[in-house]
């Protein structure tokens, strides 16, 4: 019998409601303690510890230790991309949990997807770079063109440094709310961090939401026109 990827095992790890809640919470790119994740999942600390061990052994989570404390975060970009894609699939098939409230529109407009910009503004950034031939989409994925490199450098981002980070420079990530691509990879992370550095935007503590200031919105619209 031929060997093949055990997607059933990965699906089982993600498919448990408690573990799915914990993984989804970590899509904000933060590292949380077992106690915090237990509260998110609505389970006891002992049960959470068991779930976290399985997720870590399955390669979906990794630990960060600081002093006496242990923090958990997603293992890498690949895990985040799978979770975002699953969210899009669930939404497209009508498997949506209804959560009403005034924050929902803000989450759809701009949010963090692990370590890069997602939502309507993330899609706008991606589409704008594609339409001006700064990014080139091809069969092998996504690449930054020469003019795109110059554009990014003008924003104060050292592309050559990103290229040696060991991560993919740029890749498309399916946005679950817009159901279109936004920009992931080292470039996607660098752009979001640059927006924060310029104080165009800030994250809402404890959530995935990103709020753009009035100046930030104006500068963003000028740089990444629809």
N, C-alpha and C positions, 0 to 999 in steps of 0.2 A: 504494500500500500504506500502510495506517495505521501510524503510529508506535506502539510499545508498549514497556513496560519490558523491558530485556534481562536477564531473570532467568537466562538461561543463562550470561551472563558472570559474574554474582555467584555463581552456583552453582559455576562452574568455579574461581573464586578460593578459595571455601571448601572445595571438594571435594578439593583436593590434600591428602594425609595430613599432610605436613610443615606446610603452612599452617594446616590445621585444628588441629593440636596447638598451634601458636603462638597462634592466636586463642583457643582454649579456655583456655590459660594466662593470657592477658590478661583473662579474665573475673573475675579477682580484683581488678580495678580498679587494679592497679599498672602502672607504666611500667618496661619492661625494656630492656636493651641488646641489640644484634644478637647479641652473643656469648652472652648468657644465653638468648636465644630459639633460637639455633642448637643449644645444648646440650639444650634441651627437645625440639626436633624431631629430634635425633640426626643432624644434617647439618653440613657444613662451614660456616665463616663466609662463604665466597664464595657458596655456594648460598643461605644464609640471606639474604644481602644482596639477591640477585635476587628471592627470594620477598617480602621486605619491601617492595621497590620496587613490585612488582605490587600488593600489598595497599594500599599508600599511594596509588598512582595510581587504584586502584579505589574509593577513598573509605572503606575499611574500617579503616585505621589512620591515625594522625597522629603526628608527631614532636614531641618536646620536647627542646630543647637546653639543656644546663647545662655551662658551661665547654667543655672539649674533648669532652665526651661527648654522645652522641645516644641518646635513649630513645624507645621506641615504646609506644603505648597504643591502645586501641580509639578509633575516631573519635568515637563518641557513644553515647547511650542506645539509639538505634534499632538500631545494629549489635549491641549486647549483647542486646537483646530478640530479634532474629532468631536469634542463636546459642543462646539459652536455649530458644526454641521448637523449633529443630531438634534440640536434645538431647532434648526431650520427645517429638518425633516418632520419633526413632531408638529411644528406649527403648520406646515403645508398639508399635513394629513389630518388636521383638526384636533390633534391631541394637545390642547392648551389648557393650562390651569388659569382660571379667571382670577386676576388680582386687580381689583379696582383701586383707584386713588389718583390724586393729582400728580404723583411722581411718574406715572406710566409714560406720558408724552416725552418727558425729559429723558427717560431711559431709551426710548426709541430714537431720539434725536442724536444723542452723543453719550457713549458709554465706553468703558475700557473692556476690551476682549483680551484678558490675560495681561498683555503688555503693549497693546496697540489700540488705536482709535477705531471704534465700531459705531454702528448706527447710521443715520442719514448723513451725518457729516463725514463719517469714515468712508462711506460709499462715494460721496461727492469728491473727496480727496483722490480716491482711486480713479474714478472716471475722468477727472480733470487731468491727471498725470498721463493716462492712456490717450486721451483725445489730443494732447499736445505732443505726443510721441516722446514723452519723457520716460515712459515705461512701455516696454514691448512685450505683448502677450504672444507666446508661441507654443508649439507642441510640448516642449520640454519645461514649460513653466513661464516665469516672468523675469525680465532682465531690465536693467537700467541703461538707457542709451547715453551717448556722449553728451548730448544737450541736457538730458535729465540729470546726469552727474554734475554738470555745471550749475544747474538750477538748485540742486540740493546743497552744493558747496556754498552757494550764495546765501543760503539760510543759516550758515554757520555750523554745518554738519560735515565732519570729516569722513567722506565715503571710504577712503582707503583704509581707515581704521576699522570701519564696519566690516569690510571685506575680509579682515583677518580675525574676526571674532569667533569663527567656527560655526556660525549659524548661517542659514540661507539669507542672502542679502534682502531679497524681496520675494514674496509669494502671495497669491490670492487666497483669501479666507472667506468662505461663504457667510454672509451676514444673516443671522436668523430672523431679524425683524424686517429687513429690506428684501431679503432673499436674493441679494446680488452680492458681488464681491467687494470686500474692502482690503486694505493693504496690511499684510502681516510680514514677518521676518524682521531682521535687524534694522532695516530702514523704517519699517512701520513703528518700531519701538523708539528709534531715534527721533522721528518726527513728533511723536506724542510727547516725549521728554522735552523736546525743544519748545513746544507750545507751553509746557509748564514753566520752563526756564524764562520764557518771555512774558510770563504772567498773562497769557491770553486766556488760559483756562485753568481750572483746578478741579480736583476730584472731591466728591462729597464723601466725607469720612464714613467708612463702614459699608459703602455701597459701590456699585459699578458705574454710577452716574458721573458724567463730566459736565461741568457748567462753564460755558464760554462767556467772558466779560464782553461788554459792548465793543470795546476796542479790539478784542480778540476776534470777535465775529467779523468785524470789518476787515481786519488784516487777513483773516482766513479766506474770506470771500474774494479778496483781491488776488491772493496767491493761487487759490484753487477755484476759479470761476466755474459755474455750471455749464 
